[in-house]
Amino acid sequence: MVMRVSDLYEKDKPREKLLEKGEEALKDHELIAALIGRGVPGRDALAVGREVARILKEEGLEALSSGRLLEIHGLGEAKTAQILAGIELARRHLNPERKAIRSAEDVWRELREYAGKKQEHFLALTLDGASRLIATRVIHIGTLNQSLVHPREVFADAVADRAAGIIVAHNHPSGQCFPSAEDRRVTRRLTDAGRLLGIELLDHVILTREEWFSFSEEGEL
């Protein structure tokens, strides 16, 4: 016999149990039921929770995409959003190894090894919604040119990373820390591409050994 929420004593219902005994006392499906609150007619929150918990156990956390959750009877867009928001909040704060990138100075410190290179290196940093660094990649080595630094190359990994935003950066071997006309053209092109893809270009930073130039901080982005 499968127990329903309505069959439980008040203190054994998921939310009440959590508040009385603590979250550690709840099984996975009870935690999910507490998160979504209620199911739909004919299928309560515990039944929905059991199905989500089964997917978690058999396929892992990465299987819980919005598309997969919306296939479950009893989960609409609102409850799916609640589950995914809870997962993402936990993921962000359980990954302390990810560095937060909140300023051009943070970018400069992260990429300082490239600042003194004798060739230009164009790099992309992908960031999650909390501005934490997912990955850093070299996109192009050589003189910056918008025909060589194509949006497809810049954003392909950002899409794969499910990034919320990206920061691009390149060094100036000359040591002159101000943007060229070509730097500005590349920035405009990437900004437009990011808007179409829904992945914001947060900044374009020019690096030298001692200083940096930020398109964002200078109001050019």
TIVOZA-494357 format. One record per residue: x, y, z of N, C-alpha, C, CB in turn. Coordinates in steps of 0.001 Angstrom, whole numbers, plus 500000, padded with zeros to 6 digits. Glycine has a CB too. Example, Ala and Ser with C-alpha at 12.3 -4.5 7.8 and 13.67 -1.06 7.14 Angstrom:
TIVOZA-494357
  n_east  n_north    n_up  ca_east  ca_north   ca_up  c_east  c_north    c_up  cb_east  cb_north   cb_up
  513190   494310  507800   512300    495500  507800  513200   496700  507800   511308    495527  509046
  512850   497750  507080   513670    498940  507140  512900   500030  507870   514084    499402  505725
***
This chain:
TIVOZA-494357
  n_east  n_north    n_up  ca_east  ca_north   ca_up  c_east  c_north    c_up  cb_east  cb_north   cb_up
  500844   498803  500000   500000    500000  500000  500881   501250  500000   499044    500004  501230
  500586   502158  499069   501362    503404  498971  500707   504469  499824   501477    503884  497497
  501450   505024  500749   500951    506065  501645  500849   507394  500912   501861    506204  502874
  499713   508081  501116   499519    509408  500561  499676   510452  501661   498135    509524  499889
  499918   511691  501265   500057    512760  502248  498804   512865  503110   500336    514098  501550
  497634   512723  502488   496375    512858  503224  496182   511759  504255   495211    512855  502263
  496889   510623  504111   496771    509523  505064  497643   509718  506297   497131    508223  504393
  498546   510657  506255   499521    510825  507329  498969   511683  508457   500800    511444  506787
  499452   511410  509667   499185    512312  510775  499852   513646  510445   499708    511724  512142
  499305   514701  510969   499799    516044  510662  501312   516155  510860   499087    517073  511533
  501821   515609  511987   503238    515758  512292  504136   514909  511394   503484    515400  513729
  503530   513961  510631   504315    513125  509727  504277   513612  508284   503822    511705  509789
  503534   514669  508015   503521    515234  506677  504884   515888  506422   502351    516266  506507
  505377   515854  505167   506767    516255  504888  507184   517602  505472   506975    516296  503421
  506393   518639  505260   506811    519965  505742  506786   520039  507266   505906    521056  505155
  505736   519478  507855   505634    519485  509316  506741   518631  509933   504249    518971  509766
  507030   517493  509319   508093    516612  509804  509451   517310  509726   508120    515302  508992
  509668   518034  508634   510937    518755  508466  511118   519789  509575   510992    519444  507083
  510049   520545  509865   510157    521599  510871  510317   521035  512278   508936    522497  510816
  509702   519868  512535   509768    519285  513869  511053   518492  514093   508570    518390  514099
  511462   517712  513087   512576    516781  513278  513854   517190  512544   512165    515412  512823
  513739   518155  511649   514911    518569  510868  514941   517883  509520   516198    518267  511630
  515596   518540  508562   515613    518026  507190  516301   516677  507071   516293    519012  506283
  517238   516361  507991   517956    515086  507926  517033   513896  508151   519075    515064  508951
  515885   514124  508785   514968    513029  509099  514120   512603  507912   514071    513426  510232
  514125   513395  506848   513279    513104  505693  514033   512286  504649   512766    514403  505072
  513319   511356  504014   513861    510610  502885  513838   511523  501656   513046    509290  502629
  514528   511084  500607   514634    511931  499418  513266   512333  498881   515421    511213  498334
  512363   511350  498755   511058    511670  498164  510249   512594  499075   510267    510382  497889
  510482   512527  500403   509799    513432  501322  510344   514854  501190   509947    512937  502769
  511653   514975  500997   512239    516297  500784  511667   516952  499531   513764    516195  500676
  511533   516165  498471   510976    516697  497226  509519   517090  497429   511099    515664  496086
  508766   516256  498157   507369    516573  498449  507260   517859  499260   506703    515416  499203
  508157   518036  500230   508161    519264  501028  508470   520476  500158   509182    519161  502170
  509326   520281  499176   509724    521378  498291  508577   521824  497397   510911    520961  497435
  507837   520872  496833   506777    521230  495883  505442   521508  496565   506600    520123  494869
  505273   521046  497806   504082    521399  498568  502889   520519  498341   503708    522762  498269
  502392   520452  497135   501216    519633  496843  501284   519109  495421   499921    520438  497054
  500560   518046  495177   500515    517461  493844  499314   517966  493071   500482    515942  493928
  498658   517055  492374   497477    517381  491584  496395   516367  491935   497790    517375  490043
  495148   516619  491577   494090    515647  491875  494461   514242  491376   492762    516097  491238
  494395   513275  492271   494710    511896  491912  496170   511528  492067   494301    511648  490517
  497019   512535  492336   498452    512253  492508  499050   513299  493443   499202    512248  491129
  499342   512901  494659   499802    513879  495634  501313   514083  495559   499404    513445  497034
  501806   514966  496444   503214    515365  496419  504158   514200  496709   503453    516473  497422
  503756   513266  497560   504624    512129  497863  504817   511228  496639   504043    511316  499026
  503739   511036  495884   503848    510216  494669  504767   510880  493654   502457    509977  494046
  504614   512188  493506   505499    512928  492601  506933   512846  493100   505055    514407  492478
  507106   513010  494416   508434    512945  495009  509108   511604  494783   508352    513226  496480
  508337   510530  494867   508917    509193  494640  509443   509054  493217   507872    508096  494918
  508711   509607  492250   509168    509484  490865  510429   510304  490616   508066    509921  489903
  510475   511508  491172   511678    512338  491023  512857   511668  491728   511441    513767  491596
  512609   511123  492923   513673    510451  493676  514186   509221  492929   513170    510047  495070
  513296   508530  492245   513717    507353  491466  514660   507765  490342   512489    506614  490884
  514333   508854  489656   515217    509349  488591  516575   509736  489170   514578    510561  487865
  516548   510412  490322   517794    510794  490984  518664   509576  491287   517495    511553  492275
  518040   508534  491818   518776    507340  492219  519321   506583  491019   517889    506430  493040
  518518   506468  489973   518891    505636  488825  519751   506374  487799   517646    505118  488150
  519550   507682  487668   520206    508406  486578  521088   509563  487046   519171    508932  485637
  520933   509972  488279   521785    511044  488796  521176   512422  488651   523103    511018  488104
  521806   513385  489311   521305    514754  489376  521202   515420  488012   522189    515574  490262
  522157   515122  487130   522168    515785  485820  520965   515411  484964   523440    515440  485076
  520274   514329  485331   519091    513918  484560  517899   514833  484818   518714    512477  484899
  517949   515612  485882   516806    516447  486253  516825   517773  485495   516803    516705  487766
  516565   517680  484213   516427    518883  483390  514971   519330  483419   516900    518622  481921
  514718   520551  482962   513340    521040  482940  512465   520161  482052   513294    522495  482452
  513010   519747  480906   512233    518894  479999  511846   517577  480642   513017    518626  478732
  512791   516975  481358   512516    515679  481992  511493   515818  483116   513813    515064  482539
  511622   516852  483923   510692    517048  485032  509280   517353  484546   511180    518170  485930
  509170   518099  483474   507845    518447  482953  507105   517242  482385   507973    519510  481883
  507831   516143  482149   507188    514913  481695  506469   514175  482826   508219    513998  481064
  506777   514542  484067   506209    513854  485228  504827   514408  485545   507135    513993  486453
  503844   513524  485618   502484    513939  485951  502456   514491  487372   501490    512755  485803
  501993   515722  487493   501964    516369  488803  502964   517503  488916   502229    515359  489881
  503852   517618  487942   504821    518719  487929  504535   519638  486752   506275    518182  487856
  504087   520822  487055   503941    521848  486035  505168   522738  486013   502679    522681  486276
  505056   523850  485330   506202    524749  485203  506621   525336  486553   505876    525876  484228
  505645   525690  487398   505975    526322  488678  506729   525361  489594   504700    526815  489373
  506245   524130  489723   506905    523167  490608  508251   522714  490034   505996    521948  490839
  508333   522584  488722   509615    522264  488089  510633   523361  488378   509441    522080  486565
  510202   524620  488276   511094    525742  488572  511552   525709  490029   510395    527075  488269
  510653   525339  490959   511024    525248  492370  512124   524212  492591   509799    524898  493219
  511962   523054  491961   512951    521980  492125  514295   522400  491537   512458    520675  491453
  514285   522933  490318   515538    523310  489661  516222   524462  490387   515279    523692  488205
  515432   525392  490922   516025    526504  491672  516693   525984  492946   514948    527564  492021
  516048   525037  493614   516640    524457  494821  517931   523724  494532   515666    523516  495480
  517941   522961  493425   519147    522234  493031  520279   523192  492705   518861    521335  491831
  519972   524241  491952   521017    525183  491542  521569   525959  492726   520477    526151  490499
  520707   526337  493653   521167    527051  494845  522139   526184  495642   519969    527465  495729
  521777   524894  495809   522663    523976  496531  523970   523773  495782   521972    522627  496752
  523885   523621  494463   525087    523377  493657  526075   524533  493779   524711    523164  492184
  525561   525749  493733   526436    526921  493802  527193   526999  495123   525624    528187  493604
  526506   526677  496195   527128    526848  497504  527836   525597  498000   526095    527262  498503
  527726   524512  497245   528472    523299  497584  529671   523114  496665   527562    522074  497506
  529962   524149  495861   531125    524119  494970  532059   525273  495325   530688    524205  493473
  532639   525255  496519   533472    526383  496939  534734   526552  496108   533851    526220  498375
  535087   525520  495310   536294    525645  494505  536116   526629  493353   536698    524292  493967
  534877   526939  493020   534645    527917  491964  534924   529327  492473   533204    527813  491440
  535741   530045  491741   536078    531414  492125  535000   532373  491646   537448    531820  491553
  534731   533373  492447   533817    534432  492031  534597   535472  491233   533115    535085  493263
  534059   535872  490086   534664    536907  489247  533710   538089  489233   534954    536384  487786
  534056   539130  489977   533110    540232  490151  533637   541571  489632   532758    540366  491608
  534860   541601  489132   535417    542865  488653  536497   542581  487607   535999    543698  489833
  536897   543630  486901   537977    543497  485927  539284   543132  486617   538145    544796  485129
  539451   543602  487847   540663    543239  488586  540701   541729  488853   540737    544020  489920
  539547   541147  489157   539480    539690  489344  539900   538972  488064   538050    539256  489758
  539446   539493  486919   539814    538896  485627  541328   539004  485428   539053    539596  484451
  541870   540176  485690   543312    540403  485523  544113   539450  486400   543675    541862  485860
  543695   539268  487633   544416    538358  488527  544302   536914  488066   543890    538488  489952
  543129   536548  487570   542921    535182  487103  543759   534885  485860   541442    534946  486808
  543955   535894  485003   544628    535688  483713  546013   536336  483659   543768    536241  482588
  546572   536613  484801   547816    537372  484845  548946   536687  484071   548238    537583  486285
  548921   535370  484016   549982    534652  483290  549986   534978  481803   549822    533150  483479
  548852   535453  481280   548764    535791  479853  549134   537247  479578   547358    535517  479340
  549168   538077  480622   549360    539516  480429  550685   539852  479757   549278    540224  481756
  551719   539060  480039   553035    539361  479486  553415   538545  478266   554053    539161  480523
  552464   537820  477682   552767    537002  476504  553179   537891  475328   551546    536133  476118
  554080   537365  474496   554560    538135  473354  553592   538109  472179   555900    537613  472914
  552676   537146  472189   551596    537109  471206  550283   537412  471909   551535    535731  470487
  549345   537968  471155   548031    538199  471738  547323   536867  471969   547185    539114  470829
  546733   536722  473122   545903    535566  473466  544497   536085  473767   546499    534765  474696
  543529   535543  473068   542132    535922  473300  541469   534790  474065   541377    536215  471951
  540895   535112  475225   540349    534096  476119  538886   534377  476447   541171    534025  477406
  538178   533320  476811   536796    533446  477266  536638   532756  478611   535814    532850  476228
  536002   533449  479542   535693    532899  480851  534188   532691  480916   536195    533836  482005
  533744   531468  481194   532318    531212  481347  531959   531272  482831   531929    529832  480735
  530805   531870  483122   530382    532109  484502  528970   531593  484731   530459    533603  484838
  528711   531119  485958   527351    530728  486298  526569   531954  486769   527352    529624  487385
  525336   531735  487188   524479    532850  487566  524916   533575  488822   523098    532368  487747
  525823   532984  489584   526365    533636  490775  527719   534272  490496   526489    532634  491916
  528053   534432  489224   529329    535023  488783  530528   534195  489210   529472    536433  489330
  530335   532877  489340   531444    531985  489670  532017   531395  488385   530982    530857  490634
  533323   531273  488369   534024    530815  487179  533766   529328  486922   535524    531074  487317
  533288   529018  485721   533102    527623  485312  534364   527124  484623   531873    527476  484372
  534827   527880  483632   536014    527453  482882  536652   528656  482194   535646    526364  481837
  537959   528524  481920   538713    529516  481155  539303   528825  479937   539835    530182  482023
  539115   529411  478766   539606    528784  477535  540285   529812  476636   538452    528102  476779
  541355   529384  475986   542002    530206  474961  541248   529980  473653   543540    529852  474810
  540733   531053  473095   539943    530969  471863  540803   531200  470631   538805    531981  471894
  541787   532105  470760   542591    532474  469577  543941   533005  470038   541851    533543  468697
  544975   532690  469286   546311    533243  469530  546738   533977  468270   547349    532119  469915
  547091   535228  468414   547479    536042  467271  546745   537365  467306   547198    535309  465956
  547002   538220  466338   546393    539543  466291  544881   539443  466276   546880    540313  465070
  544238   540240  467129   542788    540197  467242  542141   540734  465976   542318    540992  468460
  541215   539943  465452   540501    540331  464243  539116   539711  464313   541265    539881  462947
  538087   540497  464026   536728    539993  464175  536408   538851  463218   535748    541110  463967
  537148   538765  462124   536913    537650  461207  537517   536355  461745   537494    537965  459827
  538500   536469  462646   539134    535292  463238  538481   534900  464564   540620    535551  463449
  538069   535916  465337   537372    535645  466595  535873   535658  466297   537749    536705  467712
  535365   534516  465894   533967    534409  465483  533100   534121  466701   533786    533306  464411
  531904   534713  466787   531012    534421  467914  530764   532935  468128   529700    535111  467709
  530740   532176  467057   530517    530728  467178  531592   530086  468051   530501    530064  465785
  532855   530499  467844   533957    529933  468621  533915   530401  470080   535298    530314  467986
  533467   531622  470274   533450    532194  471623  532319   531599  472460   533306    533721  471553
  531149   531427  471852   529971    531028  472620  529687   529532  472628   528788    531731  472091
  530361   528751  471795   530070    527316  471720  530241   526637  473080   530979    526645  470683
  531360   526905  473747   531600    526280  475046  530698   526875  476128   533067    526438  475443
  530342   528146  475987   529444    528765  476959  528077   528089  476933   529300    530270  476679
  527618   527747  475732   526352    527017  475606  526481   525643  476261   525942    526870  474111
  527577   524941  475980   527803    523613  476557  527921   523675  478077   529064    522984  475964
  528503   524752  478599   528661    524931  480045  527376   525370  480729   529744    525943  480322
  526356   525694  479932   525122    526271  480462  525429   527542  481251   524381    525249  481355
  526322   528324  480704   526780    529544  481373  525697   530619  481343   528066    530069  480712
  525670   531427  482393   524754    532565  482439  525365   533771  481739   524400    532917  483892
  526690   533831  481715   527375    534947  481078  528811   534590  480773   527318    536186  481957
  529444   535420  479974   530865    535228  479679  531604   536552  479800   531058    534631  478268
  532886   536438  480053   533807    537573  479984  534900   537189  479012   534398    537948  481401
  535221   538075  478084   536344    537827  477185  537483   538760  477565   535932    538027  475694
  538671   538342  477247   539855    539140  477585  540961   538842  476596   540331    538855  479033
  541829   539816  476382   543032    539554  475591  544152   540482  476060   542753    539748  474068
  545360   540041  475855   546521    540826  476267  547012   541725  475137   547648    539903  476727
  547665   542800  475503   548317    543688  474555  549825   543593  474772   547812    545160  474715
  550528   542872  473915   551984    542741  474081  552721   544073  474059   552539    541858  473000
  552128   545076  473422   552768    546397  473353  552833   547079  474724   552013    547293  472370
  551992   546629  475647   551932    547264  476955  550993   548450  477011   553289    547697  477360
  550414   548823  475859   549476    549944  475824  548081   549440  476208   549456    550615  474410
  547541   550030  477249   546309    549492  477817  545098   550330  477423   546418    549415  479334
  544823   550380  476143   543596    551025  475688  543134   550293  474435   543813    552560  475410
  541829   550279  474165   541284    549476  473064  541521   550097  471697   539808    549271  473265
  541751   549229  470752   541876    549653  469355  540481   549675  468727   542838    548701  468554
  540406   550183  467519   539136    550170  466796  538662   548740  466580   539272    550896  465448
  539611   547832  466306   539244    546429  466103  538733   545802  467399   540445    545635  465569
  539333   546159  468539   538840    545675  469831  537378   546055  470022   539691    546240  470983
  537043   547276  469657   535670    547759  469816  534721   547040  468860   535606    549275  469582
  535169   546790  467644   534321    546074  466683  534031   544655  467174   534995    546029  465292
  535063   543972  467664   534883    542615  468185  533909   542624  469366   536246    542011  468614
  534061   543597  470244   533187    543691  471419  531728   543875  471011   533629    544851  472319
  531482   544766  470056   530104    544995  469598  529517   543732  468996   530056    546134  468571
  530320   543036  468204   529826    541824  467545  529487   540743  468567   530865    541297  466546
  530337   540571  469565   530085    539555  470587  528908   539943  471478   531337    539337  471440
  528751   541226  471750   527605    541686  472529  526304   541338  471820   527689    543199  472774
  526242   541606  470532   525041    541303  469742  524770   539795  469710   525193    541843  468303
  525822   539013  469543   525651    537558  469509  525153   537033  470847   526968    536872  469136
  525690   537574  471934   525268    537153  473267  523796   537429  473519   526101    537845  474317
  523314   538558  473038   521888    538893  473202  521016   537869  472474   521594    540327  472668
  521432   537473  471300   520655    536487  470531  520634   535127  471224   521233    536338  469115
  521749   534765  471845   521868    533453  472486  521360   533442  473922   523303    533002  472463
  521138   534605  474489   520710    534667  475878  521847   534432  476860   519628    533664  476119
  523090   534655  476412   524267    534545  477281  524976   535893  477237   525233    533364  476827
  524894   536622  478325   525366    538010  478333  526890   538116  478294   524842    538724  479560
  527373   538998  477427   528790    539374  477468  528933   540404  478588   529295    539952  476067
  529530   539990  479677   529610    540819  480875  530729   541851  480802   529806    539948  482088
  531809   541503  480107   532930    542442  480014  533911   541964  478953   533642    542593  481384
  534699   542880  478463   535862    542595  477627  537024   543331  478293   535647    543052  476101
  538006   542588  478731   539107    543155  479502  540404   543050  478710   539244    542442  480863
  541116   544166  478605   542432    544190  477970  543482   544118  479076   542624    545479  477081
  544443   543236  478898   545431    542961  479936  546818   543439  479530   545467    541475  480247
  547513   544044  480463   548961    544255  480330  549583   543804  481654   549320    545783  479994
  550895   543861  481737   551570    543359  482939  551131   544087  484205   553070    543485  482780
  550878   545376  484103   550657    546189  485300  549232   546705  485462   551585    547344  485283
  548434   546657  484401   547106    547248  484495  546146   546578  483526   547167    548749  484223
  544932   547078  483489   543902    546504  482635  542938   547603  482188   543141    545372  483374
  542202   547290  481121   541128    548167  480650  539857   547331  480601   541459    548799  479238
  538779   547840  481176   537506    547126  481199  536470   547886  480397   537020    546919  482640
  535936   547258  479337   534868    547879  478565  533659   548166  479452   534464    546981  477388
  533343   547264  480356   532193    547433  481229  532387   548582  482198   531924    546159  481990
  533523   548602  482884   533774    549634  483884  533948   551018  483275   534998    549281  484684
  534340   551061  481995   534490    552352  481307  533218   552765  480606   535625    552292  480302
  532135   551992  480773   530840    552357  480198  530721   552125  478709   530562    553774  480475
  531576   551242  478166   531549    550971  476722  530865   549648  476389   532963    550962  476168
  530208   549057  477374   529538    547784  477138  528137   547832  477712   530334    546617  477752
***
